[in-house]
Each structure stands twice: as C-alpha cells, then as structure tokens.
C-alpha cells in the first residue's frame, strides 16, 4: 500500500505549529537558565567539604536523578499544588519538574569538572596566598569550564528534548499542538513528521554550537585543552 | 621557648597524624634569617610533610609554628603535650604571603602565560596594579633567566624551565622564606642543573631556604645545616661535613651507602 502524503493540507495550519514552537522555546529558555544557575549553586554545595552544604545538595541530586522526569512533572502538576494549597499552571509544573531534574544533572557535571582539576593547582594558588573564591574564579573555573562543555552541551540537548514531556499535562508546546491538530484533521503521519523535523531544526544548532566551542577552546595559542 | 631575634621560622613540638599514621613526632626546628637548611632522609621519613606543614599545605595535628616571633592560628587545646591550634583562611593567606613554595610537579597555571603566572600573586593577593605586577614579574623572570619566555604558555617549556618559572612565581611575592619540595625529582637528569643553579644563587643572595632534596651534592655545597629525618623525628643535624662525611648514626651511614654515585 502506498501512503499518500498530504503535507500541503497540514501546512496551512502553520500558525498552530508556530504557537507550539514559541511555548517550546519559552520552556527551553526557562529550563536552560535553571540548569545553569541552579547547577552552579548545587554543584558548588555538593563540592563543599562542609556537611551543612554537602548533605542537602547530595540529597537533592539523588532524589531528582533517580526518579523519572515524567513522574516529577506529573507530581508537580497534581500533588505539589495540594501540598502547598496553590493552583499551579501546567507550564510552571513542567518547568519545575524538568528544571529541578536538570539542575541535579548539571550540578554533577559542574562538580565533576571542578574535581577534574589537579590538587596541585589548588596548592600552588594557596601557596602564593590566594583564598578560596579567588582560586575558584581565576585558577579552577577557567580550566574546569572547558572540560565541562561537552557534557553540558549534551545536557542542553537532553533538556530541549525533554520539553516535549510537558505535553503530558496539556502544556501547549509543539508536541501538544501537534496532537491537537492530528486529532482534528486526521493527518497524524504528516503532523508528527513535521513536529519531528521542527524539533531537529531547533536542536541541531545546539549540537553545532557545542562542536564549535570544543574546537575553539582546543585550538587556543598552544594552550593545553 | 628559645626565641632568638634572627629566628625566622620556629617550630615547636610539631605532630602530624594521617589517620592512625603518626608521620611527625614532636619536631623542634628553628631556622635563622639567611640560612639554607636541607632536609634529607628516606621516603616516608616525614621530610615533605614537615615542609608542607610550614605553610599549612597540611594542617599540623599539634604543635606551634611561628614566623618572625608570632604563632600562626588561635590556640585551642593540648594534644601529645603540645598546643593545638585552629586556623582561619585569612590568617593562613597572610602567613603564606611570607613563604614561597616550589613543588615537585611545578603546578604552573596552564591557562596563563609565563608572565601571567608570575604576575598572579602580586595582582590578586597583594592588590598591585597590572603595570606594577608586570614590572615585578619581569624582574623575577630575569632573575631565573627566562625573560624571553614571558609570552609563552607553560606547556611549551621544558621541565627545568617550568620549574624556574615556578620559582619566579614564588619570588614575585617577596617572601621571607622559600620552601623547596623535591623540586628536581621529576626532572630529566640533564635539566636538574639549571634549577639547582638558580637555587644556589638564591642561597648566596641571602634568601632563607628550607629544601627537601635527594641531591646530596647540592646539600653538601649549599646547605648551612642538614637535618636527617627518620620515622618522623630529627635523628641528627649539623653542618654538611658532619652529616654527610662523619655521621654518628648508623642509619645515616646506611642511607648514604645507598647513593653509590654520590660525589662531592
């Protein structure tokens, strides 16, 4: 049987896709900012030798890394509002569910990056009288960030793809808009193909960006990578 | 307590334990201004740990460390019949500014040029302007004979050159004392000489130096005093002639016999 593709019929609904794309981009922007800011904070706490910082950070990371992200989204949508007695829009629940999960992952990337720097770097900096914050800022992070980039770029791509999970709680992002349309005009083949292509077009530049950053950081005045 | 006017670093009843391992057992040591002291002994004797305690790369378990007459840290208790101290980051930073240290593994900052490596201390710790820091850094690079390498990155330098940059980086802080922790042990044999010669010049210029080394020839010619450590204690100390030529301790004789090619 030969399937008759009818993309023209579907593409006239482009404003519908566009609305979905905008929500996807908004959600992705929220998640990426959360992952970066939260990752640095939780990762630093996790790296600390002080239990008062280290333990809560470890508990947070383990909790969010070891439960499915879809369960987290649904929990924030259905259970959390009951606990705190506040109505929560789906967008916020999705941002919290996926976002906190991403914070846990990027915190581990951040910590691993810092720990990959030889102890001798800390010692040499301490030996000339530098203190913790200055050592972090001027000696450790400039070296560690280079090493974090491949892992973090990967994480960014994962985060972007995870936005589609928000469709499970009716957030009007790209996949959800696709489902709506597919159910209305009975053209699921074309609709979901378009959804997949749009996701690829949105995400592939991130992969290119990460290749470019790696290349740029590795070809720098003969400095070691 | 035997505090003399010209004593720069004073160590009293220093103990260091790593878990159950008692690495230093009540070390007393006093180093005079301008003196060059070499610490020798077999591996595991505690010589590197002693050196690293002096600028708190390791925190002493007990015992007092004073520089120019004032003890570092706040006295909080007693252990092994010696005082114990609590140290805060700021006080240690001030202490370390007076003490330069050079490591076996160089530990240069790989993301900075040679010049930036040497400028880092004056710039971020002493708060100098980048102009002043650069003048200071170029002066110290000149001192170790590496002016022409200022713009290079450390990875382009030989081990001996990297170690000389590390010495310049420490000197740029205008330290009162320099600590050397087996600084030639990871160098190819043909590169050892250039580093030792810089150290010899420093000693001749009157720098106070404490040197952990296996280079007995260097110790013999440069040291004012040699300390032999064994099992966390100073077994014998004295002028090079005495320790290396006429040691009374059989353990030192045994140690020296391991250096077959040892030639003064």
Interface residues (C-beta under 8 A of the other chain):
Chain A: X118 X120 X121 X123 X124 X125 X126 X127 X128 X129 X130 X131 X132 X134 X138 X139 X142 X143 X221 X222 X223 X224
Chain B: X55 X57 X89 X90 X92 X93 X94 X96 X97 X99 X100 X101 X103 X105 X107 X108 X109 X110 X111 X120 X121 X124 X125 X153 X155 X156 X166 X169 X170 X173
